[in-house]
């Protein structure tokens, strides 16, 4: 069978299994004269209290209420306007007429044998195809597969393996038992990263790669391209230091556009570099709008807007850090270009419609890590509100870097010590024991003690920035604070407490001379930033991403040999080897593309090529891009919400994923295992539903016209392969402080039902007049449910936006040839 036939066979089998399961559950009686559980909802809290009293009282003479008292199995205490009651169908039809009652619907939870929804129906309804035809994907990328010396048009938009692999929890190449197999697939995904700011923090990179160009007519079907600045630039990328000042403070730059702004090589209007640097570095109305200048300096800044200054290196330039269409960046960096492409590139990234930001964090002419943390925090806090949602866009920071340290060749070690205060003797060694001697490149991660960079990092994550980082390429066991290996450490002398067992960092970027603990299984820098040590286990506020390998062990998917592992790694993603965009500095394997050149204004670009990328450096941006497709529909998510979603993923079973025996002694041979997971439950990233994903049933109808005026009726045609019958809808507040209420609709209701016949149905939503103040908007989200207006959600729309209707001109005088009028006219407006 081919891939589609196998997929359909799987779906058919699952449907039969589900129907057999549903038939074993309690069903709703078809009799109309027997009591069933119904949910009664009222418009107000007071209305429900009155209805509740009437329904549960004997002998009431109230119209529409049964004369006998009915039982209330559940008064739903967490809700103020609804409860569950035992009623017959006839009593329900009468009760619906009571003016205090908004709805009465069957309690579908009580009767899962009738109303349980097949999960496959929900999932199938929400994904969209990335491409209009199949593209090629390969796990173990070969020259005979998707990277020949001279790729043909059939390899345009080739997918590497990071897209198809993360489409589902299990690896499709494991199912085929062939890592070399080339799979043709259109690729489906739920989101594209829209309206999420994704910041790739790395070395200097090349903006001019074709992967980031939007004027070529290639890429995903719904690829929009562009960036948040004017000019309709053909390059999607913006530099956080040099370009974001115009996004943050457009009034200042527009006030003297001739001197303060310039046109970038791709057409984007950007700040002149000196003005961008001064905007960050000068707390003065000469260089910023007053709202960002301290009051003491003549401005009006308060709160987050009063951020002071950040001194920008005068050698931080677009030529060094970004390059152009005709020139590679002149810095020495090679790592940033593939990282960026795998987070949000149009071909290799999950979040190809995100707002694509980049900062040269540690490359040529860069700054300190502390500076990088601070500038991202400030950007996140003062960025403008997205008018579509009424909130600021979420921020995800992708960080494929770390600090790591070489363990001492001799001294004393403590492995699972009974105490860490120095009262317990360590073991002397002159040759490193196994737990210290199996690190890749003989280095491991370790946490810094408090310093200003750690404080800046804590402020960054506490501000709401979602920080994703590489778990590390050390083949190191990383654990939580309640694990037996958490306190493993070494020291230069006997009787040394852990807190005093320290060394100093050799790294630059502000870390040189900083003290770190000589531990061996604790989460290190930067993953440690913001950790809350008051909880047990400690709560880490970053997401640490480990690496999956491109080959198998005993036919099972496995970790890359270098990847850090253990319960301290949050999630694993593709890594070894993946395709990414390359610049001219890349030291590894570079491969040609089919689309190597493009032209802007008559000038041909320099050559774009790809590379075989690897390490947790690859896993991190791949996951950051995937996460952006979840955050776009859950804009209020915190790092805790992100981790809740990650932990909702079913860990990989031993049947198709390679687990190794966890090493539990200092000298055990288990430390030498290269490819196995040491934790008991490894989580691999995939495009699992996170909630609030819109259904393509709606997107096809309203994606381009989801803004409506007061007084109009929104008619939505629903097409579906679900069973014919009655379905229900609810108009609900979105995540963005919407104030939608029933009076916003002519029906004076936020709920309703519709009928699906022969696969189609229509929902009509008549919007009332005068529901929105002038200059304002209102928004809501539509959900389709089964069984009742409180039943299971099977589809969710994008946001509908209601605008204030303009006041009509009360009278218009006609003019034109052939029109004549004499005398007087009196017009009275009442």
Secondary structure, 3 states (H helix, E strand, C coil): CCHHHHHHHHHHHHHHHHHHHHHCCCCCCCCCCCCEEEEEEECCHHHHHHHHHHHCCCCCCCCCCCCCCCCCCECCCCCCCEEEEEECHHHHHHHCCCCCEEEEEECHHHHHHHHCCCHHHHHHCCCEECCCCCEEEECCCCCCCCCCCCCCHHHCCCCCCHHHHCCCCCCHHHHHCCCCCEEEECCEECCCCCCEEEEEEECCCCCCCHHHECCCCCCCCCCCCCCCCCCCCCECEEECCCCHHHHHCHHHHHCCHHHHEEECCCCCEEECHHHHHHHHHCCCCCCCCHHHCEHHHCCCECHHHCCCCCCCCCCCCHHHHCCCCCCCCCCCCCHHHHHHHHHHCCCCCCCCCCEEEEEECCCCCCCCHHHHHHHHHHHHHHCCEECCCCEECEEEEEECCCCCECCCCCEEEECCCCCCCCCCCCEEECCCCHHHHCCHHHCECCCECCCHHHHHHHHHHHCCCEEEEECCCCCCECCCCCCCCCCCEEECCCCCCHHHCEEECCCCCCCCCCEEECECCCCCCCCCCCCECCCCCCECCCEEEEEEEEEEECCEEEECCCCCECCCCCEEEECCCEEEEECCCCCCCEECCCCCCCEECCEECCCCEEEEECCHHHHHHHHHHHHHHHHCCCCCCCHHHHHHHHHCCCCCCCCCECECCCCCCCCCHHHHCCCCECCCCCCECCCCCCCCCCCHHHHHHHCCCCEEECCCEEEEEEECCCCCEEEEEEEECCCCCCCCCHHHECCCCCEEEEEEECCEEEEEEEECCCCCCCCCEEEEEEEEECCCCCCCEEEEEEEEEEECCCCCCCCCCCCCCCCCCCCCCCCCCC
